[in-house]
């Protein structure tokens, strides 16, 4: 998918191997563990398992610092924010944007992922397309929503991305030099970096 950064060079490879796939049993499971050192937040590890033979895929994120219920907010203001801001989203995290009017709950897309804001918005567009198929009567509303998201993709809208994670495994990594724009809304002390 466009904008995805799951195997981005931002991460340091801790472990890479081909192992036995739990689904098809072939030695075709690509295992990758990446360490991400994120200013302000600390370290986290991305675990990625992909089987090219049967299509099995699993991603998980493990945050290594102090974990507490946490709300992270970031206002996306231009194209650089869209393209360079990374979202680390764990399985237990809700993502929403009040201005764009979407909400991804843990039950809907329960897999962990790392993506750019751009990649996140493409996921949202995919989801909107599936909604159109399911709820034909709401097509006009959904089309209007998609136009808004497409504008946001081009950096022409200011909007807030909010991550809410009861287990505190989800974070936002803004473009270099914009760390001060990240807002934490819960009673926590961010790890010292
Ligand atoms: Zn397999």
Backbone and ligand atoms as CSV (ligand in chain L), in Angstrom:
chain,resi,resn,atom,element,x,y,z
A,1,UNK,N,N,0.841,-1.206,0.000
A,1,UNK,CA,C,0.000,0.000,0.000
A,1,UNK,C,C,0.875,1.255,0.000
A,2,UNK,N,N,0.433,2.259,-0.666
A,2,UNK,CA,C,1.179,3.503,-0.753
A,2,UNK,C,C,1.347,4.110,0.643
A,3,UNK,N,N,2.505,4.690,0.896
A,3,UNK,CA,C,2.705,5.363,2.160
A,3,UNK,C,C,3.061,4.453,3.319
A,4,UNK,N,N,3.108,3.162,3.089
A,4,UNK,CA,C,3.449,2.256,4.164
A,4,UNK,C,C,4.921,2.357,4.506
A,5,UNK,N,N,5.232,2.207,5.770
A,5,UNK,CA,C,6.633,2.293,6.179
A,5,UNK,C,C,6.986,1.137,7.097
A,6,UNK,N,N,6.346,0.003,6.877
A,6,UNK,CA,C,6.518,-1.095,7.820
A,6,UNK,C,C,7.946,-1.637,7.840
A,7,UNK,N,N,8.630,-1.533,6.724
A,7,UNK,CA,C,9.991,-2.038,6.694
A,7,UNK,C,C,10.947,-0.884,6.423
A,8,UNK,N,N,10.614,0.236,7.009
A,8,UNK,CA,C,11.351,1.456,6.708
A,8,UNK,C,C,12.759,1.430,7.302
A,9,UNK,N,N,13.646,2.202,6.731
A,9,UNK,CA,C,15.011,2.274,7.240
A,9,UNK,C,C,15.104,2.960,8.599
A,10,UNK,N,N,14.019,3.499,9.096
A,10,UNK,CA,C,14.055,4.123,10.415
A,10,UNK,C,C,14.343,3.086,11.502
A,11,UNK,N,N,13.999,1.853,11.214
A,11,UNK,CA,C,14.179,0.810,12.216
A,11,UNK,C,C,15.520,0.121,12.057
A,12,UNK,N,N,16.059,-0.339,13.193
A,12,UNK,CA,C,17.314,-1.071,13.162
A,12,UNK,C,C,16.977,-2.564,13.247
A,13,UNK,N,N,17.535,-3.341,12.329
A,13,UNK,CA,C,17.201,-4.771,12.300
A,13,UNK,C,C,17.840,-5.475,13.497
A,14,UNK,N,N,17.005,-6.086,14.334
A,14,UNK,CA,C,17.506,-6.842,15.485
A,14,UNK,C,C,17.619,-8.319,15.135
A,15,UNK,N,N,16.732,-8.768,14.289
A,15,UNK,CA,C,16.667,-10.197,13.982
A,15,UNK,C,C,15.975,-10.366,12.647
A,16,UNK,N,N,16.549,-11.215,11.813
A,16,UNK,CA,C,15.910,-11.493,10.528
A,16,UNK,C,C,16.184,-12.953,10.201
A,17,UNK,N,N,15.152,-13.714,9.917
A,17,UNK,CA,C,15.353,-15.133,9.623
A,17,UNK,C,C,14.174,-15.680,8.844
A,18,UNK,N,N,14.378,-16.820,8.237
A,18,UNK,CA,C,13.286,-17.541,7.598
A,18,UNK,C,C,12.967,-18.750,8.467
A,19,UNK,N,N,11.737,-18.810,8.948
A,19,UNK,CA,C,11.361,-19.873,9.884
A,19,UNK,C,C,10.169,-20.663,9.359
A,20,UNK,N,N,9.782,-21.654,10.150
A,20,UNK,CA,C,8.661,-22.502,9.764
A,20,UNK,C,C,7.342,-21.754,9.959
A,21,UNK,N,N,6.509,-21.787,8.937
A,21,UNK,CA,C,5.229,-21.072,9.003
A,21,UNK,C,C,4.221,-21.874,9.839
A,22,UNK,N,N,3.556,-21.230,10.810
A,22,UNK,CA,C,2.607,-21.956,11.675
A,22,UNK,C,C,1.349,-22.384,10.914
A,23,UNK,N,N,1.098,-21.808,9.751
A,23,UNK,CA,C,-0.120,-22.126,9.010
A,23,UNK,C,C,0.125,-23.219,7.969
A,24,UNK,N,N,1.109,-23.012,7.072
A,24,UNK,CA,C,1.288,-23.972,5.977
A,24,UNK,C,C,2.425,-24.966,6.242
A,25,UNK,N,N,3.223,-24.687,7.275
A,25,UNK,CA,C,4.252,-25.658,7.655
A,25,UNK,C,C,5.530,-25.597,6.841
A,26,UNK,N,N,5.572,-24.761,5.813
A,26,UNK,CA,C,6.801,-24.629,5.019
A,26,UNK,C,C,7.807,-23.715,5.727
A,27,UNK,N,N,9.047,-23.905,5.366
A,27,UNK,CA,C,10.062,-22.998,5.907
A,27,UNK,C,C,10.097,-21.770,5.014
A,28,UNK,N,N,9.093,-20.950,5.186
A,28,UNK,CA,C,8.899,-19.813,4.278
A,28,UNK,C,C,8.395,-18.583,5.022
A,29,UNK,N,N,8.546,-18.619,6.347
A,29,UNK,CA,C,8.060,-17.499,7.150
A,29,UNK,C,C,9.200,-16.502,7.368
A,30,UNK,N,N,9.036,-15.316,6.771
A,30,UNK,CA,C,10.051,-14.273,6.960
A,30,UNK,C,C,9.781,-13.572,8.295
A,31,UNK,N,N,10.747,-13.688,9.188
A,31,UNK,CA,C,10.609,-13.059,10.504
A,31,UNK,C,C,11.543,-11.861,10.577
A,32,UNK,N,N,10.982,-10.739,10.979
A,32,UNK,CA,C,11.778,-9.517,11.051
A,32,UNK,C,C,11.468,-8.798,12.358
A,33,UNK,N,N,12.520,-8.466,13.091
A,33,UNK,CA,C,12.334,-7.666,14.300
A,33,UNK,C,C,13.125,-6.381,14.155
A,34,UNK,N,N,12.429,-5.267,14.262
A,34,UNK,CA,C,13.074,-3.968,14.074
A,34,UNK,C,C,12.976,-3.148,15.352
A,35,UNK,N,N,14.082,-2.527,15.725
A,35,UNK,CA,C,14.085,-1.624,16.868
A,35,UNK,C,C,13.917,-0.189,16.368
A,36,UNK,N,N,12.941,0.494,16.904
A,36,UNK,CA,C,12.737,1.900,16.565
A,36,UNK,C,C,13.074,2.744,17.791
A,37,UNK,N,N,13.980,3.683,17.599
A,37,UNK,CA,C,14.294,4.614,18.683
A,37,UNK,C,C,13.619,5.934,18.358
A,38,UNK,N,N,12.616,6.257,19.130
A,38,UNK,CA,C,11.779,7.399,18.794
A,38,UNK,C,C,12.025,8.520,19.800
A,39,UNK,N,N,12.488,9.693,19.310
A,39,UNK,CA,C,12.737,10.804,20.216
A,39,UNK,C,C,11.498,11.095,21.050
A,40,UNK,N,N,11.716,11.443,22.318
A,40,UNK,CA,C,10.647,11.816,23.229
A,40,UNK,C,C,9.931,10.609,23.827
A,41,UNK,N,N,9.709,9.578,23.024
A,41,UNK,CA,C,8.948,8.435,23.518
A,41,UNK,C,C,9.809,7.271,23.979
A,42,UNK,N,N,10.937,7.055,23.311
A,42,UNK,CA,C,11.766,5.920,23.692
A,42,UNK,C,C,11.786,4.832,22.640
A,43,UNK,N,N,11.979,3.600,23.089
A,43,UNK,CA,C,12.212,2.501,22.158
A,43,UNK,C,C,11.004,1.593,22.006
A,44,UNK,N,N,10.825,1.096,20.790
A,44,UNK,CA,C,9.840,0.033,20.615
A,44,UNK,C,C,10.324,-0.934,19.547
A,45,UNK,N,N,9.784,-2.126,19.619
A,45,UNK,CA,C,10.168,-3.171,18.665
A,45,UNK,C,C,8.962,-3.553,17.826
A,46,UNK,N,N,9.211,-3.641,16.528
A,46,UNK,CA,C,8.182,-4.127,15.606
A,46,UNK,C,C,8.505,-5.582,15.268
A,47,UNK,N,N,7.545,-6.460,15.442
A,47,UNK,CA,C,7.669,-7.863,15.048
A,47,UNK,C,C,6.830,-8.075,13.795
A,48,UNK,N,N,7.447,-8.602,12.759
A,48,UNK,CA,C,6.706,-8.813,11.521
A,48,UNK,C,C,6.927,-10.234,11.028
A,49,UNK,N,N,5.835,-10.926,10.723
A,49,UNK,CA,C,5.886,-12.299,10.235
A,49,UNK,C,C,5.121,-12.353,8.913
A,50,UNK,N,N,5.785,-12.790,7.862
A,50,UNK,CA,C,5.125,-12.865,6.557
A,50,UNK,C,C,5.459,-14.178,5.876
A,51,UNK,N,N,4.436,-14.917,5.458
A,51,UNK,CA,C,4.678,-16.133,4.686
A,51,UNK,C,C,4.276,-15.877,3.234
A,52,UNK,N,N,5.254,-15.992,2.347
A,52,UNK,CA,C,4.969,-15.688,0.944
A,52,UNK,C,C,4.265,-16.852,0.244
A,53,UNK,N,N,4.258,-18.013,0.870
A,53,UNK,CA,C,3.597,-19.165,0.243
A,53,UNK,C,C,2.095,-19.190,0.518
A,54,UNK,N,N,1.720,-18.983,1.785
A,54,UNK,CA,C,0.284,-19.080,2.084
A,54,UNK,C,C,-0.348,-17.725,2.385
A,55,UNK,N,N,0.481,-16.676,2.468
A,55,UNK,CA,C,-0.084,-15.354,2.679
A,55,UNK,C,C,-0.291,-14.983,4.141
A,56,UNK,N,N,0.097,-15.879,5.057
A,56,UNK,CA,C,-0.035,-15.558,6.481
A,56,UNK,C,C,0.786,-14.320,6.816
A,57,UNK,N,N,0.199,-13.440,7.611
A,57,UNK,CA,C,0.874,-12.205,7.943
A,57,UNK,C,C,0.467,-11.781,9.344
A,58,UNK,N,N,1.470,-11.413,10.144
A,58,UNK,CA,C,1.155,-10.932,11.478
A,58,UNK,C,C,2.153,-9.849,11.866
A,59,UNK,N,N,1.651,-8.785,12.471
A,59,UNK,CA,C,2.524,-7.695,12.897
A,59,UNK,C,C,2.190,-7.369,14.341
A,60,UNK,N,N,3.213,-7.125,15.131
A,60,UNK,CA,C,2.970,-6.713,16.506
A,60,UNK,C,C,3.966,-5.634,16.900
A,61,UNK,N,N,3.571,-4.820,17.849
A,61,UNK,CA,C,4.448,-3.759,18.337
A,61,UNK,C,C,4.595,-3.911,19.840
A,62,UNK,N,N,5.816,-3.819,20.303
A,62,UNK,CA,C,6.071,-3.897,21.737
A,62,UNK,C,C,6.805,-2.629,22.155
A,63,UNK,N,N,6.170,-1.871,22.982
A,63,UNK,CA,C,6.781,-0.645,23.482
A,63,UNK,C,C,7.624,-0.997,24.697
A,64,UNK,N,N,8.867,-0.510,24.741
A,64,UNK,CA,C,9.785,-0.988,25.772
A,64,UNK,C,C,9.837,-0.086,27.007
A,65,UNK,N,N,9.255,1.093,26.896
A,65,UNK,CA,C,9.352,2.015,28.030
A,65,UNK,C,C,8.147,1.834,28.958
A,66,UNK,N,N,8.042,2.712,29.919
A,66,UNK,CA,C,6.939,2.665,30.872
A,66,UNK,C,C,5.596,2.733,30.147
A,67,UNK,N,N,4.706,1.827,30.498
A,67,UNK,CA,C,3.433,1.764,29.783
A,67,UNK,C,C,2.297,2.274,30.647
A,68,UNK,N,N,1.596,3.261,30.138
A,68,UNK,CA,C,0.421,3.739,30.844
A,68,UNK,C,C,-0.623,4.117,29.814
A,69,UNK,N,N,-1.840,4.133,30.257
A,69,UNK,CA,C,-2.931,4.594,29.400
A,69,UNK,C,C,-2.560,5.972,28.855
A,70,UNK,N,N,-2.728,6.147,27.573
A,70,UNK,CA,C,-2.182,7.358,26.986
A,70,UNK,C,C,-2.991,7.839,25.779
A,71,UNK,N,N,-3.134,9.156,25.711
A,71,UNK,CA,C,-3.708,9.786,24.526
A,71,UNK,C,C,-2.623,10.643,23.892
A,72,UNK,N,N,-2.360,10.420,22.612
A,72,UNK,CA,C,-1.362,11.196,21.894
A,72,UNK,C,C,-2.065,11.967,20.794
A,73,UNK,N,N,-1.765,13.270,20.703
A,73,UNK,CA,C,-2.400,14.089,19.665
A,73,UNK,C,C,-1.332,14.762,18.818
A,74,UNK,N,N,-1.619,14.836,17.543
A,74,UNK,CA,C,-0.708,15.539,16.651
A,74,UNK,C,C,-1.520,16.257,15.574
A,75,UNK,N,N,-1.269,17.566,15.426
A,75,UNK,CA,C,-1.984,18.325,14.393
A,75,UNK,C,C,-1.170,18.289,13.108
A,76,UNK,N,N,-1.764,17.730,12.071
A,76,UNK,CA,C,-1.124,17.652,10.754
A,76,UNK,C,C,-1.418,18.955,10.017
A,77,UNK,N,N,-0.339,19.647,9.621
A,77,UNK,CA,C,-0.538,20.998,9.074
A,77,UNK,C,C,-0.122,21.164,7.619
A,78,UNK,N,N,0.697,20.265,7.128
A,78,UNK,CA,C,1.149,20.414,5.739
A,78,UNK,C,C,1.576,19.059,5.168
A,79,UNK,N,N,2.077,19.106,3.937
A,79,UNK,CA,C,2.416,17.865,3.253
A,79,UNK,C,C,3.540,17.121,3.965
A,80,UNK,N,N,4.472,17.860,4.539
A,80,UNK,CA,C,5.581,17.191,5.230
A,80,UNK,C,C,5.055,16.364,6.416
A,81,UNK,N,N,4.097,16.933,7.148
A,81,UNK,CA,C,3.470,16.182,8.242
A,81,UNK,C,C,2.786,14.920,7.714
A,82,UNK,N,N,2.159,15.034,6.555
A,82,UNK,CA,C,1.428,13.885,5.993
A,82,UNK,C,C,2.407,12.780,5.604
A,83,UNK,N,N,3.501,13.163,4.958
A,83,UNK,CA,C,4.405,12.172,4.369
A,83,UNK,C,C,5.413,11.630,5.382
A,84,UNK,N,N,5.843,12.471,6.328
A,84,UNK,CA,C,6.959,12.064,7.192
A,84,UNK,C,C,6.565,11.649,8.603
A,85,UNK,N,N,5.350,11.925,9.023
A,85,UNK,CA,C,4.956,11.552,10.379
A,85,UNK,C,C,4.629,10.059,10.434
A,86,UNK,N,N,5.260,9.363,11.372
A,86,UNK,CA,C,5.010,7.928,11.515
A,86,UNK,C,C,4.039,7.671,12.662
A,87,UNK,N,N,3.121,6.761,12.420
A,87,UNK,CA,C,2.153,6.350,13.431
A,87,UNK,C,C,2.462,4.909,13.816
A,88,UNK,N,N,2.746,4.678,15.088
A,88,UNK,CA,C,2.980,3.330,15.605
A,88,UNK,C,C,1.717,2.940,16.351
A,89,UNK,N,N,0.977,2.041,15.785
A,89,UNK,CA,C,-0.324,1.738,16.343
A,89,UNK,C,C,-0.374,0.281,16.809
A,90,UNK,N,N,-0.610,0.073,18.092
A,90,UNK,CA,C,-0.694,-1.293,18.615
A,90,UNK,C,C,-2.129,-1.804,18.483
A,91,UNK,N,N,-2.299,-3.079,18.787
A,91,UNK,CA,C,-3.606,-3.722,18.634
A,91,UNK,C,C,-4.698,-3.100,19.493
A,92,UNK,N,N,-4.297,-2.492,20.622
A,92,UNK,CA,C,-5.303,-2.012,21.576
A,92,UNK,C,C,-5.635,-0.536,21.393
A,93,UNK,N,N,-5.144,0.054,20.320
A,93,UNK,CA,C,-5.236,1.504,20.155
A,93,UNK,C,C,-6.404,1.925,19.262
A,94,UNK,N,N,-7.116,2.967,19.682
A,94,UNK,CA,C,-8.102,3.623,18.809
A,94,UNK,C,C,-7.427,4.818,18.154
A,95,UNK,N,N,-7.710,5.023,16.880
A,95,UNK,CA,C,-7.218,6.211,16.183
A,95,UNK,C,C,-8.415,6.987,15.675
A,96,UNK,N,N,-8.415,8.290,15.904
A,96,UNK,CA,C,-9.488,9.064,15.315
A,96,UNK,C,C,-9.038,10.479,14.981
A,97,UNK,N,N,-9.850,11.133,14.174
A,97,UNK,CA,C,-9.610,12.528,13.835
A,97,UNK,C,C,-10.936,13.261,13.902
A,98,UNK,N,N,-11.091,14.156,14.878
A,98,UNK,CA,C,-12.356,14.879,15.014
A,98,UNK,C,C,-12.685,15.683,13.756
A,99,UNK,N,N,-11.679,16.313,13.145
A,99,UNK,CA,C,-11.949,17.175,11.990
A,99,UNK,C,C,-12.341,16.359,10.758
A,100,UNK,N,N,-11.634,15.258,10.531
A,100,UNK,CA,C,-11.960,14.442,9.351
A,100,UNK,C,C,-13.173,13.557,9.601
A,101,UNK,N,N,-13.413,13.241,10.880
A,101,UNK,CA,C,-14.600,12.477,11.213
A,101,UNK,C,C,-14.460,10.988,11.004
A,102,UNK,N,N,-13.265,10.440,11.258
A,102,UNK,CA,C,-13.141,8.981,11.230
A,102,UNK,C,C,-12.640,8.468,12.561
A,103,UNK,N,N,-12.909,7.196,12.794
A,103,UNK,CA,C,-12.443,6.558,14.011
A,103,UNK,C,C,-12.160,5.099,13.710
A,104,UNK,N,N,-10.955,4.662,14.008
A,104,UNK,CA,C,-10.599,3.253,13.827
A,104,UNK,C,C,-10.488,2.640,15.216
A,105,UNK,N,N,-11.415,1.765,15.532
A,105,UNK,CA,C,-11.410,1.146,16.852
A,105,UNK,C,C,-10.623,-0.152,16.810
A,106,UNK,N,N,-10.153,-0.598,17.980
A,106,UNK,CA,C,-9.342,-1.826,18.002
A,106,UNK,C,C,-10.055,-3.013,17.363
A,107,UNK,N,N,-11.384,-3.056,17.484
A,107,UNK,CA,C,-12.114,-4.192,16.934
A,107,UNK,C,C,-12.162,-4.219,15.417
A,108,UNK,N,N,-12.033,-3.046,14.797
A,108,UNK,CA,C,-12.204,-2.959,13.354
A,108,UNK,C,C,-10.940,-3.406,12.614
A,109,UNK,N,N,-9.819,-2.818,12.983
A,109,UNK,CA,C,-8.548,-3.228,12.381
A,109,UNK,C,C,-7.640,-3.555,13.548
A,110,UNK,N,N,-7.669,-4.800,13.976
A,110,UNK,CA,C,-7.036,-5.089,15.256
A,110,UNK,C,C,-5.542,-5.361,15.123
A,111,UNK,N,N,-5.033,-5.349,13.889
A,111,UNK,CA,C,-3.613,-5.622,13.757
A,111,UNK,C,C,-2.788,-4.373,14.045
A,112,UNK,N,N,-1.640,-4.598,14.648
A,112,UNK,CA,C,-0.722,-3.485,14.862
A,112,UNK,C,C,-0.164,-3.037,13.515
A,113,UNK,N,N,0.186,-1.763,13.405
A,113,UNK,CA,C,0.878,-1.329,12.195
A,113,UNK,C,C,1.716,-0.090,12.445
A,114,UNK,N,N,2.721,0.041,11.610
A,114,UNK,CA,C,3.477,1.281,11.552
A,114,UNK,C,C,3.251,1.842,10.167
A,115,UNK,N,N,2.840,3.079,10.106
A,115,UNK,CA,C,2.600,3.669,8.808
A,115,UNK,C,C,2.802,5.178,8.913
A,116,UNK,N,N,2.887,5.833,7.772
A,116,UNK,CA,C,2.897,7.286,7.782
A,116,UNK,C,C,1.457,7.773,7.907
A,117,UNK,N,N,1.289,9.064,8.160
A,117,UNK,CA,C,-0.067,9.622,8.154
A,117,UNK,C,C,-0.686,9.387,6.779
A,118,UNK,N,N,0.134,9.499,5.737
A,118,UNK,CA,C,-0.338,9.215,4.379
A,118,UNK,C,C,-0.911,7.796,4.290
A,119,UNK,N,N,-0.154,6.829,4.790
A,119,UNK,CA,C,-0.607,5.437,4.769
A,119,UNK,C,C,-1.879,5.245,5.576
A,120,UNK,N,N,-1.954,5.943,6.699
A,120,UNK,CA,C,-3.159,5.867,7.539
A,120,UNK,C,C,-4.381,6.364,6.764
A,121,UNK,N,N,-4.204,7.479,6.057
A,121,UNK,CA,C,-5.335,8.049,5.313
A,121,UNK,C,C,-5.757,7.134,4.160
A,122,UNK,N,N,-4.782,6.453,3.540
A,122,UNK,CA,C,-5.149,5.480,2.499
A,122,UNK,C,C,-5.941,4.318,3.085
A,123,UNK,N,N,-5.558,3.885,4.290
A,123,UNK,CA,C,-6.334,2.845,4.958
A,123,UNK,C,C,-7.762,3.317,5.189
A,124,UNK,N,N,-7.895,4.578,5.629
A,124,UNK,CA,C,-9.216,5.150,5.895
A,124,UNK,C,C,-10.044,5.193,4.602
A,125,UNK,N,N,-9.386,5.556,3.490
A,125,UNK,CA,C,-10.103,5.585,2.201
A,125,UNK,C,C,-10.569,4.183,1.797
A,126,UNK,N,N,-9.702,3.195,1.988
A,126,UNK,CA,C,-10.073,1.797,1.711
A,126,UNK,C,C,-11.313,1.411,2.500
A,127,UNK,N,N,-11.270,1.785,3.773
A,127,UNK,CA,C,-12.370,1.446,4.655
A,127,UNK,C,C,-13.660,2.120,4.190
A,128,UNK,N,N,-13.537,3.402,3.768
A,128,UNK,CA,C,-14.713,4.143,3.278
A,128,UNK,C,C,-15.303,3.448,2.047
A,129,UNK,N,N,-14.421,2.938,1.163
A,129,UNK,CA,C,-14.908,2.232,-0.029
A,129,UNK,C,C,-15.715,0.996,0.354
A,130,UNK,N,N,-15.242,0.293,1.395
A,130,UNK,CA,C,-15.979,-0.895,1.832
A,130,UNK,C,C,-17.329,-0.497,2.433
A,131,UNK,N,N,-17.353,0.675,3.117
A,131,UNK,CA,C,-18.610,1.150,3.705
A,131,UNK,C,C,-19.626,1.466,2.614
A,132,UNK,N,N,-19.149,2.018,1.490
A,132,UNK,CA,C,-20.053,2.358,0.391
A,132,UNK,C,C,-20.759,1.105,-0.119
A,133,UNK,N,N,-20.010,0.017,-0.198
A,133,UNK,CA,C,-20.606,-1.240,-0.647
A,133,UNK,C,C,-21.670,-1.714,0.342
A,134,UNK,N,N,-21.387,-1.541,1.628
A,134,UNK,CA,C,-22.300,-2.041,2.657
A,134,UNK,C,C,-23.526,-1.151,2.856
A,135,UNK,N,N,-23.297,0.156,2.769
A,135,UNK,CA,C,-24.378,1.100,3.077
A,135,UNK,C,C,-24.623,2.022,1.893
A,136,UNK,N,N,-25.297,1.497,0.908
A,136,UNK,CA,C,-25.503,2.238,-0.327
A,136,UNK,C,C,-26.242,3.552,-0.099
A,137,UNK,N,N,-27.138,3.563,0.886
A,137,UNK,CA,C,-27.949,4.761,1.129
A,137,UNK,C,C,-27.102,5.924,1.632
A,138,UNK,N,N,-25.911,5.616,2.143
A,138,UNK,CA,C,-25.068,6.679,2.699
A,138,UNK,C,C,-23.968,7.110,1.724
A,139,UNK,N,N,-24.102,6.704,0.468
A,139,UNK,CA,C,-23.032,6.953,-0.504
A,139,UNK,C,C,-22.611,8.419,-0.586
A,140,UNK,N,N,-23.591,9.341,-0.614
A,140,UNK,CA,C,-23.258,10.765,-0.743
A,140,UNK,C,C,-22.393,11.242,0.414
A,141,UNK,N,N,-22.789,10.857,1.604
A,141,UNK,CA,C,-22.031,11.251,2.802
A,141,UNK,C,C,-20.614,10.694,2.749
A,142,UNK,N,N,-20.510,9.450,2.334
A,142,UNK,CA,C,-19.193,8.815,2.311
A,142,UNK,C,C,-18.315,9.447,1.235
A,143,UNK,N,N,-18.918,9.771,0.085
A,143,UNK,CA,C,-18.152,10.443,-0.973
A,143,UNK,C,C,-17.631,11.795,-0.484
A,144,UNK,N,N,-18.464,12.495,0.265
A,144,UNK,CA,C,-18.060,13.786,0.804
A,144,UNK,C,C,-16.886,13.608,1.779
A,145,UNK,N,N,-17.010,12.575,2.606
A,145,UNK,CA,C,-15.938,12.255,3.549
A,145,UNK,C,C,-14.634,11.944,2.805
A,146,UNK,N,N,-14.745,11.167,1.714
A,146,UNK,CA,C,-13.552,10.800,0.943
A,146,UNK,C,C,-12.885,12.031,0.326
A,147,UNK,N,N,-13.688,12.966,-0.152
A,147,UNK,CA,C,-13.106,14.200,-0.719
A,147,UNK,C,C,-12.291,14.944,0.334
A,148,UNK,N,N,-12.803,14.976,1.557
A,148,UNK,CA,C,-12.108,15.635,2.657
A,148,UNK,C,C,-10.770,14.930,2.937
A,149,UNK,N,N,-10.824,13.603,2.981
A,149,UNK,CA,C,-9.605,12.846,3.269
A,149,UNK,C,C,-8.584,13.044,2.151
A,150,UNK,N,N,-9.062,13.102,0.899
A,150,UNK,CA,C,-8.144,13.315,-0.223
A,150,UNK,C,C,-7.477,14.692,-0.145
A,151,UNK,N,N,-8.234,15.681,0.313
A,151,UNK,CA,C,-7.659,17.013,0.521
A,151,UNK,C,C,-6.599,16.954,1.622
A,152,UNK,N,N,-6.929,16.215,2.669
A,152,UNK,CA,C,-5.988,16.060,3.782
A,152,UNK,C,C,-4.702,15.385,3.315
A,153,UNK,N,N,-4.838,14.419,2.417
A,153,UNK,CA,C,-3.673,13.703,1.885
A,153,UNK,C,C,-2.694,14.654,1.200
A,154,UNK,N,N,-3.226,15.712,0.608
A,154,UNK,CA,C,-2.367,16.664,-0.092
A,154,UNK,C,C,-1.840,17.758,0.835
A,155,UNK,N,N,-2.138,17.642,2.123
A,155,UNK,CA,C,-1.630,18.618,3.078
A,155,UNK,C,C,-2.372,19.939,3.022
A,156,UNK,N,N,-3.587,19.928,2.503
A,156,UNK,CA,C,-4.325,21.183,2.360
A,156,UNK,C,C,-5.344,21.403,3.476
A,157,UNK,N,N,-5.355,20.506,4.459
A,157,UNK,CA,C,-6.285,20.632,5.584
A,157,UNK,C,C,-5.508,20.486,6.889
A,158,UNK,N,N,-5.839,21.282,7.875
A,158,UNK,CA,C,-5.310,21.033,9.215
A,158,UNK,C,C,-6.228,20.040,9.919
A,159,UNK,N,N,-5.652,18.977,10.430
A,159,UNK,CA,C,-6.481,18.036,11.174
A,159,UNK,C,C,-5.647,17.344,12.248
A,160,UNK,N,N,-6.338,16.868,13.279
A,160,UNK,CA,C,-5.666,16.234,14.404
A,160,UNK,C,C,-5.752,14.717,14.266
A,161,UNK,N,N,-4.619,14.054,14.486
A,161,UNK,CA,C,-4.630,12.596,14.601
A,161,UNK,C,C,-4.523,12.276,16.088
A,162,UNK,N,N,-5.471,11.511,16.597
A,162,UNK,CA,C,-5.482,11.167,18.020
A,162,UNK,C,C,-5.321,9.660,18.181
A,163,UNK,N,N,-4.346,9.252,18.993
A,163,UNK,CA,C,-4.179,7.843,19.330
A,163,UNK,C,C,-4.562,7.677,20.796
A,164,UNK,N,N,-5.415,6.702,21.067
A,164,UNK,CA,C,-5.795,6.444,22.451
A,164,UNK,C,C,-5.559,4.967,22.733
A,165,UNK,N,N,-4.590,4.716,23.597
A,165,UNK,CA,C,-4.181,3.323,23.839
A,165,UNK,C,C,-4.156,3.035,25.332
A,166,UNK,N,N,-5.077,2.206,25.813
A,166,UNK,CA,C,-5.125,1.911,27.250
A,166,UNK,C,C,-3.850,1.218,27.746
A,167,UNK,N,N,-3.118,0.556,26.853
A,167,UNK,CA,C,-1.897,-0.110,27.269
A,167,UNK,C,C,-0.651,0.715,26.947
A,168,UNK,N,N,-0.842,1.860,26.326
A,168,UNK,CA,C,0.281,2.770,26.102
A,168,UNK,C,C,1.337,2.273,25.135
A,169,UNK,N,N,0.956,1.432,24.185
A,169,UNK,CA,C,1.933,0.907,23.222
A,169,UNK,C,C,1.974,1.684,21.902
A,170,UNK,N,N,1.223,2.759,21.817
A,170,UNK,CA,C,1.116,3.462,20.536
A,170,UNK,C,C,1.681,4.877,20.635
A,171,UNK,N,N,2.409,5.271,19.610
A,171,UNK,CA,C,3.028,6.595,19.630
A,171,UNK,C,C,3.031,7.223,18.239
A,172,UNK,N,N,3.370,8.501,18.202
A,172,UNK,CA,C,3.506,9.231,16.934
A,172,UNK,C,C,4.918,9.798,16.860
A,173,UNK,N,N,5.552,9.607,15.713
A,173,UNK,CA,C,6.887,10.175,15.509
A,173,UNK,C,C,6.795,11.230,14.410
A,174,UNK,N,N,6.870,12.497,14.801
A,174,UNK,CA,C,6.716,13.576,13.824
A,174,UNK,C,C,7.982,13.759,12.997
A,175,UNK,N,N,7.903,14.560,11.935
A,175,UNK,CA,C,9.118,14.862,11.175
A,175,UNK,C,C,10.159,15.514,12.090
A,176,UNK,N,N,11.416,15.324,11.746
A,176,UNK,CA,C,12.502,15.880,12.553
A,176,UNK,C,C,12.294,17.379,12.796
A,177,UNK,N,N,12.487,17.789,14.046
A,177,UNK,CA,C,12.349,19.196,14.385
A,177,UNK,C,C,10.943,19.599,14.801
A,178,UNK,N,N,10.005,18.682,14.678
A,178,UNK,CA,C,8.619,19.025,15.030
A,178,UNK,C,C,8.129,18.266,16.260
A,179,UNK,N,N,9.063,17.735,17.044
A,179,UNK,CA,C,8.698,16.937,18.217
A,179,UNK,C,C,7.824,17.733,19.193
A,180,UNK,N,N,8.057,19.056,19.244
A,180,UNK,CA,C,7.320,19.901,20.179
A,180,UNK,C,C,5.831,19.977,19.889
A,181,UNK,N,N,5.428,19.536,18.698
A,181,UNK,CA,C,4.011,19.584,18.335
A,181,UNK,C,C,3.206,18.409,18.895
A,182,UNK,N,N,3.933,17.388,19.396
A,182,UNK,CA,C,3.214,16.220,19.925
A,182,UNK,C,C,2.606,16.568,21.281
A,183,UNK,N,N,1.333,16.274,21.442
A,183,UNK,CA,C,0.654,16.566,22.706
A,183,UNK,C,C,0.262,15.253,23.388
A,184,UNK,N,N,0.634,15.133,24.662
A,184,UNK,CA,C,0.236,13.966,25.444
A,184,UNK,C,C,-0.865,14.380,26.396
A,185,UNK,N,N,-1.951,13.627,26.397
A,185,UNK,CA,C,-3.050,13.983,27.270
A,185,UNK,C,C,-3.381,12.877,28.230
A,186,UNK,N,N,-2.512,12.655,29.180
A,186,UNK,CA,C,-2.854,11.751,30.272
A,186,UNK,C,C,-1.810,11.965,31.348
A,187,UNK,N,N,-2.068,11.418,32.487
A,187,UNK,CA,C,-1.175,11.698,33.611
A,187,UNK,C,C,0.043,10.788,33.553
A,188,UNK,N,N,0.920,11.058,32.606
A,188,UNK,CA,C,2.112,10.239,32.513
A,188,UNK,C,C,3.337,11.123,32.407
A,189,UNK,N,N,4.458,10.544,32.713
A,189,UNK,CA,C,5.729,11.219,32.485
A,189,UNK,C,C,6.365,10.558,31.288
A,190,UNK,N,N,6.534,11.270,30.202
A,190,UNK,CA,C,7.206,10.658,29.052
A,190,UNK,C,C,8.627,10.265,29.426
A,191,UNK,N,N,9.092,9.195,28.835
A,191,UNK,CA,C,10.445,8.741,29.186
A,191,UNK,C,C,11.448,9.795,28.763
A,192,UNK,N,N,12.500,9.922,29.513
A,192,UNK,CA,C,13.527,10.915,29.226
A,192,UNK,C,C,14.403,10.412,28.099
A,193,UNK,N,N,14.555,11.219,27.084
A,193,UNK,CA,C,15.450,10.838,25.970
A,193,UNK,C,C,16.523,11.904,25.841
L,1,ZN,ZN,ZN,2.711,-20.266,5.254
